[in-house]
Amino acid sequence: MSSAYDLDQVRHANATGRVPVVFVHDPWLLAESWEPWAEVFGQAGFVPVIPAWPAAAGEAVGHFAGLVGGLARRPCVVGHAAGGLVAQVLAGLGLVRACVAVSPAPFRGALTYGRFRHAVANAVGEEEARRLYDRYAVPAGEAADPWSVDGTSPDRGPLLLVAGEMDRVVPWAAAHDSYLCQARNEHHLTEIVELPGRGHSMTVDNGWREVCGTALTFIQRFVEP
């Protein structure tokens, strides 16, 4: 259930008539961490919406989908870490115009060979790693998984994945695996960029303006406020 503050933001966005940008933070940060970004996007003509996560993290997709559904104009969405995963789920559901996922958490139930090789079977040879993956790994989760990402949806919209060169939480290999899944979309552009010298805190640390500018520039290519 959305908070009164979140609903107030939705009502305000609808009253402006402008295109909203919904910012989805990672649960280890506060929603207020997006406030500098909200100011930049607001100055560019968009109306920012920065909702909080629900008390039960497992209800996040339904929570954010419901909030987005209350907006009069289909929004763009920017997410970080687990919020980047939620953003991609919302995009796959056809609920947003454009999506930017910064240091996106890996898809649940989608253990690709690249991720398996990098994180699990990194101490063995290529041949053994492939054999172990083919024999034991579960490459896809349950179809009913609410966190599943439909990267091939014709309604997904353009999508940008942003990785940090120094990110140890979501390293390049993990972000690139997400890109490979999304790049199968034949209907919309999928891009990935690696920002040099940036780590997992890049949405809030002293380099946030570069990351914010990268996201804003991408969205402006496809959406007018």
C-alpha positions as CSV (number, residue, x, y, z in Angstrom):
1,M,0.0,0.0,0.0
2,S,1.4,3.4,-1.0
3,S,2.0,6.0,1.7
4,A,0.2,9.3,1.8
5,Y,3.4,11.0,0.8
6,D,3.7,8.8,-2.3
7,L,0.1,9.4,-3.3
8,D,0.6,13.1,-2.9
9,Q,3.5,12.9,-5.3
10,V,1.3,11.1,-7.8
11,R,-1.4,13.7,-7.5
12,H,1.1,16.5,-7.9
13,A,2.7,14.8,-11.0
14,N,-0.8,14.4,-12.6
15,A,-1.6,18.1,-11.8
16,T,1.5,19.3,-13.7
17,G,0.6,17.5,-16.9
18,R,4.3,16.8,-17.4
19,V,6.0,13.4,-18.0
20,P,7.0,11.9,-14.6
21,V,10.3,10.2,-13.9
22,V,10.0,7.6,-11.1
23,F,13.2,7.0,-9.1
24,V,13.4,3.6,-7.5
25,H,16.2,3.4,-4.9
26,D,17.9,0.4,-3.5
27,P,16.6,-0.7,0.0
28,W,20.0,0.1,1.6
29,L,19.5,3.8,0.8
30,L,16.7,6.2,1.6
31,A,14.3,7.5,-1.0
32,E,15.7,11.0,-0.2
33,S,19.0,9.9,-1.8
34,W,17.4,10.8,-5.2
35,E,16.6,14.4,-4.3
36,P,19.7,15.9,-6.1
37,W,18.7,13.9,-9.2
38,A,15.0,15.0,-8.8
39,E,16.2,18.6,-8.9
40,V,18.2,18.1,-12.1
41,F,15.4,16.3,-13.8
42,G,12.9,18.9,-12.7
43,Q,15.0,21.6,-14.2
44,A,14.9,19.7,-17.4
45,G,11.1,19.8,-17.5
46,F,10.2,16.4,-16.0
47,V,8.3,15.9,-12.8
48,P,10.1,13.6,-10.3
49,V,8.4,11.0,-8.2
50,I,10.6,9.4,-5.5
51,P,8.5,6.7,-3.7
52,A,9.8,4.6,-0.8
53,W,9.9,0.8,-0.8
54,P,7.1,-1.1,0.8
55,A,7.7,-2.7,4.3
56,A,7.7,-6.1,2.7
57,A,10.4,-6.1,0.0
58,G,8.8,-9.1,-1.8
59,E,5.8,-6.8,-2.6
60,A,8.0,-4.2,-4.3
61,V,7.0,-5.0,-7.9
62,G,3.3,-4.8,-7.2
63,H,3.8,-1.7,-5.0
64,F,5.7,0.3,-7.7
65,A,3.5,-1.0,-10.5
66,G,0.4,0.2,-8.7
67,L,2.0,3.6,-8.1
68,V,3.0,3.9,-11.8
69,G,-0.5,2.9,-12.8
70,G,-1.9,5.9,-10.9
71,L,0.1,8.4,-13.0
72,A,-1.9,10.1,-15.7
73,R,1.1,10.1,-18.1
74,R,3.2,7.0,-18.6
75,P,6.5,7.8,-16.9
76,C,10.2,7.1,-17.3
77,V,11.9,5.1,-14.6
78,V,15.4,5.3,-13.1
79,G,16.5,2.6,-10.7
80,H,19.6,1.8,-8.7
81,A,20.8,-1.7,-7.7
82,A,17.6,-3.7,-6.6
83,G,15.7,-0.6,-7.8
84,G,17.4,-1.1,-11.2
85,L,15.9,-4.6,-11.3
86,V,12.5,-3.3,-10.4
87,A,12.8,-0.6,-13.1
88,Q,13.5,-3.4,-15.7
89,V,10.5,-5.4,-14.5
90,L,8.2,-2.3,-14.9
91,A,9.7,-1.7,-18.3
92,G,9.0,-5.3,-19.3
93,L,5.4,-4.9,-18.2
94,G,5.1,-2.0,-20.7
95,L,4.4,0.5,-17.9
96,V,7.2,3.1,-18.7
97,R,8.4,5.1,-21.7
98,A,12.1,4.7,-21.1
99,C,14.2,3.0,-18.4
100,V,17.7,3.5,-16.9
101,A,19.1,0.9,-14.6
102,V,22.2,1.9,-12.6
103,S,24.3,-1.0,-11.2
104,P,21.2,-3.2,-11.7
105,A,20.9,-6.2,-9.4
106,P,21.0,-9.5,-11.4
107,F,17.7,-11.0,-12.6
108,R,16.4,-13.4,-10.0
109,G,16.3,-16.9,-11.4
110,A,18.4,-16.0,-14.4
111,L,21.9,-17.5,-13.7
112,T,23.5,-17.1,-17.1
113,Y,26.7,-18.9,-18.0
114,G,28.7,-15.7,-17.9
115,R,27.6,-15.0,-14.3
116,F,28.2,-18.6,-13.3
117,R,31.7,-18.5,-14.8
118,H,32.6,-15.2,-13.2
119,A,31.2,-15.8,-9.7
120,V,30.9,-19.5,-9.1
121,A,33.2,-21.5,-11.4
122,N,36.0,-18.9,-11.6
123,A,38.7,-21.3,-10.1
124,V,38.4,-24.0,-12.8
125,G,39.0,-24.2,-16.5
126,E,36.6,-23.2,-19.2
127,E,35.7,-26.8,-20.1
128,E,34.9,-27.8,-16.6
129,A,33.0,-24.6,-15.9
130,R,30.8,-25.2,-19.0
131,R,30.2,-28.8,-17.9
132,L,29.3,-27.8,-14.4
133,Y,26.9,-25.1,-15.7
134,D,25.2,-27.5,-18.1
135,R,24.9,-30.2,-15.5
136,Y,23.9,-28.3,-12.3
137,A,22.9,-24.7,-12.9
138,V,19.3,-23.5,-13.1
139,P,19.4,-20.9,-15.9
140,A,15.8,-19.7,-15.4
141,G,13.4,-19.4,-12.5
142,E,9.7,-20.0,-12.1
143,A,7.5,-18.3,-14.7
144,A,5.4,-16.9,-11.9
145,D,8.4,-15.2,-10.2
146,P,7.2,-11.6,-9.7
147,W,10.8,-10.4,-10.2
148,S,11.1,-12.0,-13.6
149,V,12.2,-9.6,-16.4
150,D,10.6,-9.7,-19.8
151,G,13.4,-8.1,-21.8
152,T,11.8,-9.1,-25.2
153,S,8.5,-7.3,-24.6
154,P,7.4,-5.1,-27.6
155,D,6.2,-2.6,-25.0
156,R,9.4,-2.4,-23.1
157,G,10.7,0.9,-24.4
158,P,14.4,2.0,-24.8
159,L,16.6,0.9,-21.9
160,L,20.1,1.9,-20.7
161,L,22.2,-0.1,-18.2
162,V,24.9,1.9,-16.4
163,A,27.8,0.0,-14.8
164,G,30.6,1.3,-12.7
165,E,34.2,0.3,-13.4
166,M,35.0,-0.1,-9.7
167,D,31.6,-1.6,-8.7
168,R,32.2,-4.7,-6.6
169,V,28.5,-5.3,-5.8
170,V,27.3,-5.4,-9.4
171,P,30.5,-5.9,-11.4
172,W,30.7,-5.4,-15.2
173,A,30.2,-9.1,-15.9
174,A,26.8,-9.1,-14.0
175,A,25.6,-5.8,-15.6
176,H,26.7,-7.1,-19.0
177,D,24.7,-10.4,-18.5
178,S,21.6,-8.2,-17.9
179,Y,22.5,-6.3,-21.1
180,L,22.7,-9.5,-23.1
181,C,19.3,-10.6,-21.9
182,Q,17.8,-7.2,-22.7
183,A,19.6,-6.8,-26.1
184,R,17.5,-9.6,-27.5
185,N,14.6,-7.1,-27.7
186,E,13.9,-6.6,-31.4
187,H,11.6,-3.7,-30.8
188,H,13.6,-1.2,-28.7
189,L,17.1,0.1,-28.3
190,T,19.2,-1.4,-25.5
191,E,22.5,0.2,-24.5
192,I,25.1,-0.3,-21.8
193,V,27.8,2.1,-20.6
194,E,30.6,1.6,-18.1
195,L,31.6,4.7,-16.2
196,P,35.3,4.8,-15.4
197,G,36.3,5.2,-11.7
198,R,32.8,4.8,-10.4
199,G,31.7,2.3,-7.7
200,H,28.4,1.0,-6.4
201,S,27.7,4.3,-4.6
202,M,27.8,6.3,-7.8
203,T,24.2,7.6,-7.5
204,V,25.1,9.4,-4.2
205,D,28.8,10.0,-4.0
206,N,30.8,12.9,-5.4
207,G,30.5,11.7,-9.0
208,W,26.7,11.5,-9.0
209,R,26.3,14.4,-11.5
210,E,28.0,12.4,-14.2
211,V,25.8,9.5,-13.6
212,C,22.7,11.6,-13.4
213,G,23.7,13.4,-16.6
214,T,24.2,10.1,-18.4
215,A,20.7,9.0,-17.4
216,L,19.0,12.3,-18.3
217,T,20.7,12.5,-21.7
218,F,19.5,9.0,-22.6
219,I,15.9,9.7,-21.6
220,Q,15.9,13.0,-23.4
221,R,16.8,11.2,-26.6
222,F,13.4,9.5,-26.6
223,V,11.0,11.5,-24.4
224,E,10.0,15.2,-24.2
225,P,8.7,16.4,-20.9
